[in-house]
């Protein structure tokens, strides 16, 4: 009867060389047909599905380039899904105020960008420029200046809403900035 061979590490695994384990390592191959690379990048098979493909980095990049999260949905379903994503990710949007970013580089929300577009301003416009543009445009279409003009009234409401969105965003930025300095 053969005697079991004694280990030479005396209970100190650090003394062993890397990769000196006796068991075979489990490697999952890329799910792309014909690829022999390790598949270490999971990708969903369908929206809201737990099933995953496992691709190598090259095939994962190819898969993601063609991925459309809203594929097969009509406009109402796509809007509902986008709204639910915004609600569940609201905490991440709030954390953008703590970043190093300035205006116009992704730190503004989609609503703020639409409001800036309604006022005819660039994405990196300051709040002083917002006030100036709002006053100039609102004077042209104010209901007291153009009484009875429905189009002017709608335009005025649109400008007022755009200004309110940008004013509230600026107040949040100032408040979060003051909270950081405490």
C-alpha angles and dihedrals in degrees: 000000000000118000116231112255114250119239118245098209097075091213095310106115092183089072091065120088120251113268093019093121115123099220123085117255117240111237121180113211125223112276091224109108112258097011118126097185121113111271103224100143113084118210127181117253091212137357113285091007126132091210113103138194115217113216136174114248094264094052092041089057090049091048094048092049089063098037116119113186092196098046113140095014126116119230095268094050091046091051091048092050092047090050093050090049090052091051095050093044097045092113091059091052091052091052090062088080090067095055130099092246126122130208120300098024100094098290092108122081124238090256091054091049091052090048091051089049091051089053091046095242135138119254092251096052117138122237090252088059089049091054092047094049092046093051093047095049095039092055090057096054103027113139091233090057094043107028116190095015106128095189092052090049091052091048090049091052090049091051092046091052092048091051092048092052092050094043092053091047090051091049090052091050092049092046094048090045090053091046090054092056094055 
